[in-house]
Amino acid sequence: MEIYLDNAATTKPCAPAVAAVMDALTENWGNPSAVHRRGFLAEQAVKTAREQVASAMGCEPEQIYFTSGGTEGDNFAIFSAARKLGKRGKHIITTAVEHHAVLNPMAVLEAQGFSVTYLVPGPDGTISKKQLADALRKDTILVSIMMVNNETGAVNDISGLARVTHQRSSALFHTDAVQGFLKVPFRAASLGADIISVSSHKICGPKGCGAVYVGKTVHLPPLISGGGQEKGMRSGTENVPMILGFGAACQYVNDGLREKLRHMEGLKALCLELLEQQVPQAAVLGPHTAPHILSLAVPGVRSQGLIGCLQEEGIYVSAGSACSKGHRSHVLEAMSVDPALIDGSIRVSFTYDTTEADIRAFVDSLGRAIPALT
């Protein structure tokens, strides 16, 4: 038996995505920039994938630029905005609970003389509009706030935060929507964010591909220069197999999305109900979260012990972000969670085909593991 409940780290590629990748590797393997028929076929396939991603994001295809993933998308938004607007101001606002794909670029900019304000979320893990409004300054050039936290699942009001930003400043607004894309419904065209970064492997697509949405009135310099691919915004021969897999995954998930989200919401509700009945000592960290992430801890029990016991029964969960092995969660620390709970925290995350049986097996296994670890 193998039950995979670490879908916030990565998801299993869906069959349509795998088929699209294999077709590009074995049949449609041309270079989209080539002027012959083989290149034209690859170019048309990339165009179709761009349309599929744009449809899922709710924007025009020409607003989508393919990247290597969420990290590159975040880096593009932050560094390109700083290059473009750095002469106008040196102040940037972000949060203390961002993914390191945002936090580390911010540290680089601080070393270059930029001033960064790190907003600290409330007990529910979110940033309020008042917090943001109070932090905005005349020299603020960029606000970068994640849509859904990758550890707690806390959901920020991106539309409201973007509106405050644009009403009170001339700053650009970027959101890392890697955990929000096709998990928390939004339409990029009406969300209000100027730049949105997403990733393929979080929505049953292949690793190594992502996309950035850029608003029509936003003009930024490229992060990668070269042959002028992606309309000069992201040079380098297109990763056709992964792009086609990403497009296929977007179409697969977006078809019947409401039902898929209701399914995950039901799984989360079931999990919370069973935990209350069978493992009442478990503390839920961060209420009112996205449908696919549940962060919890058992007082007196360390994360690695729990993860090890669960793994022995073929159940896979994680201790916070998969990118932070061996480090105490900066997210939970920023939320002022009890250190004993932080050290015992685990993240359980679902996907569209997780089953009720998976949830019941997880809670049963967790209930058996705790006595052995206390």
Salt bridges, closest charged atoms under 4 A:
ASP6 OD1 - ARG347 NH2 3.26
GLU72 OE2 - ARG234 NE 2.71
ASP74 OD1 - HIS174 NE2 3.41
ASP134 OD2 - LYS130 NZ 2.71
ASP139 OD2 - ARG137 NH2 2.95
ASP194 OD2 - HIS166 NE2 2.79
GLU230 OE1 - ARG50 NH1 2.79
GLU259 OE2 - ARG262 NH2 3.40
GLU313 OE1 - ARG368 NH2 2.46
ASP343 OD2 - ARG302 NH1 3.79
ASP343 OD2 - ARG328 NH2 2.69
